[in-house]
Amino acid sequence: MKLALSGVPAEQTERVVARILKSGRIFVYGAGRSGFVARSFTMRLKNLGLPIVRMSIDPTTPPGPDDCAVIISGTGETPSSVDYANLAHSGGAPVFAVTGRVGSALTRTGAETLLLASPASAPDPLIAPLGTVFEEAALVYLDSLVAVLMERLGQTEDDLRRRHGVTR
C-alpha cells in the first residue's frame, strides 16, 4: 500500500486538486470494484458541494474544456474506462487516469497518469486477491484529495455532514 501511494508526486496531486477546484463539472468513472471506489469519491465530492457527474449509461452533456474527468482502472485496459476517457479528452476536458499500469490503453488516451503502482495480485492472495491492493490504494489516495479539497475550500466535517444523505 505504501509503495502504491508513493507513486504520485506531490506536484501532480496539486494539479489534480487545482483542476478539480476550477472545473465546471467533475466527471468520475470506474467499472467493477474500481466503480465502487469511483462512487465513494463522487459521494465525497458531492459532500463538498462540488458539481459531480458519475459517468454511466445515463444521458448527460459530454465533458467539455471547463470540466475534468477522473477515470479509475487498476489495469487501465477496461474498455468502458478507455471509452469514457476518450470521450472526455475529445471534448477538451483534462483527464486524470488513476491506474496501476503505465503504458495501458487508458494511459494512451492522453490522460495524465496518476500511478498507484501495485501488483496484479498480492503476494498472499488469501489476504488481498486480484486487484485489492490497487483498489484500496485508490480509495485512500482519492480520500486524501478530499482532505486537501476540504482545506482549500475552508470546509469542516460538519459542512460535509450537512450535505450527507440521511435515510431513516
C-alpha positions in Angstrom: 0.0 0.0 0.0 2.8 2.4 0.9 4.6 1.7 -2.3 1.4 2.3 -4.3 0.7 5.6 -2.7 4.2 6.9 -3.1 3.9 6.7 -6.9 2.1 10.0 -7.3 4.3 13.1 -6.8 3.0 16.0 -4.7 3.1 18.3 -7.7 0.8 16.0 -9.7 -1.6 15.8 -6.8 -1.6 19.6 -6.7 -2.5 19.8 -10.4 -5.5 17.4 -9.8 -6.7 19.5 -6.8 -6.3 22.8 -8.7 -8.2 21.4 -11.8 -11.0 20.0 -9.7 -11.4 23.4 -7.9 -11.7 25.3 -11.2 -13.8 22.7 -13.1 -17.4 23.4 -14.0 -18.2 19.7 -13.6 -16.1 16.8 -12.3 -16.8 13.6 -14.2 -15.8 10.4 -12.4 -15.9 6.8 -13.7 -14.7 3.3 -12.7 -16.0 -0.2 -13.6 -16.3 -3.2 -11.3 -14.6 -2.7 -8.0 -12.9 0.4 -9.3 -16.5 1.6 -9.8 -17.1 1.3 -6.0 -14.1 3.5 -5.5 -15.4 6.0 -8.0 -18.8 6.0 -6.3 -17.1 6.7 -2.9 -15.1 9.6 -4.4 -18.2 11.1 -6.1 -20.1 10.9 -2.8 -17.3 12.8 -1.0 -17.1 15.4 -3.8 -20.8 15.9 -3.5 -20.5 16.2 0.2 -18.1 19.1 -0.5 -20.8 20.7 -2.7 -18.8 20.2 -5.9 -20.5 19.7 -9.3 -20.0 16.0 -10.0 -21.2 13.7 -12.7 -20.9 9.9 -12.4 -20.2 8.8 -16.0 -22.5 6.0 -16.9 -25.0 4.9 -19.5 -27.3 7.7 -18.2 -27.5 10.5 -20.7 -25.7 13.7 -19.8 -24.0 16.5 -21.7 -20.4 15.3 -22.5 -17.4 16.8 -20.7 -16.0 20.0 -22.2 -13.0 22.2 -21.8 -14.3 23.7 -18.5 -14.7 20.3 -16.9 -12.3 17.5 -15.9 -12.6 13.7 -15.6 -11.2 11.2 -13.2 -11.1 7.6 -14.5 -10.2 4.8 -12.2 -9.0 1.4 -13.6 -6.4 -0.9 -12.0 -5.4 -2.5 -15.3 -6.0 0.5 -17.4 -7.5 -1.9 -20.0 -11.2 -1.8 -19.1 -12.9 -0.9 -22.4 -15.6 1.3 -20.8 -12.9 3.2 -18.8 -10.9 3.8 -22.0 -14.1 4.9 -23.9 -15.1 7.4 -21.2 -11.5 8.8 -21.1 -11.6 9.2 -24.9 -15.0 10.9 -24.7 -13.8 13.4 -22.1 -10.5 14.0 -24.0 -12.3 14.6 -27.3 -14.5 17.2 -25.6 -11.4 19.1 -24.4 -11.6 18.1 -20.7 -8.4 17.2 -18.9 -8.5 13.5 -17.9 -6.7 12.1 -14.9 -6.2 8.3 -15.0 -5.9 6.6 -11.6 -4.3 3.3 -12.6 -1.8 0.7 -11.6 -0.3 0.3 -15.1 1.9 2.6 -17.2 1.5 2.0 -20.9 -2.1 0.7 -20.7 -4.8 1.7 -23.1 -6.1 4.2 -20.6 -2.8 6.0 -20.2 -2.6 6.2 -24.0 -5.8 8.2 -24.3 -3.9 11.5 -23.5 -4.8 11.2 -19.8 -2.4 12.4 -17.1 -1.5 9.2 -15.3 -1.8 9.0 -11.5 0.2 5.9 -11.0 -0.6 3.7 -8.0 1.9 1.0 -8.7 0.6 -2.2 -7.2 1.0 -5.9 -8.0 -1.7 -7.5 -10.2 -2.0 -9.9 -7.3 -0.8 -9.6 -3.7 2.0 -11.9 -2.5 -0.6 -13.7 -0.4 -3.9 -13.9 -2.4 -5.7 -15.1 0.7 -5.2 -11.6 2.2 -5.6 -9.4 -0.9 -6.8 -11.2 -4.0 -6.7 -9.8 -7.6 -6.6 -6.0 -7.6 -7.4 -5.4 -4.0 -4.2 -3.5 -3.2 -4.9 -1.1 -6.1 -8.5 -0.6 -5.2 -7.6 0.2 -1.5 -4.8 2.4 -2.6 -7.1 4.3 -5.0 -9.7 4.8 -2.2 -7.0 6.1 0.2 -5.5 8.4 -2.4 -8.8 9.8 -3.5 -9.9 10.3 0.1 -6.6 12.2 0.7 -7.6 14.5 -2.2 -10.9 15.1 -0.4 -9.0 16.2 2.7 -6.9 18.7 0.7 -10.0 20.0 -1.0 -11.7 20.4 2.4 -8.8 22.5 3.5 -8.7 24.6 0.3 -12.5 25.2 0.4 -12.4 26.0 4.2 -14.8 23.3 5.0 -15.1 21.1 8.0 -16.6 17.6 8.6 -19.7 19.4 9.9 -20.0 21.1 6.5 -19.8 17.7 4.7 -22.2 16.1 7.2 -24.8 18.8 6.3 -24.7 17.6 2.7 -24.5 13.9 3.6 -27.7 11.9 2.7 -29.7 10.7 5.6 -32.1 7.8 5.4 -34.5 6.6 8.1 
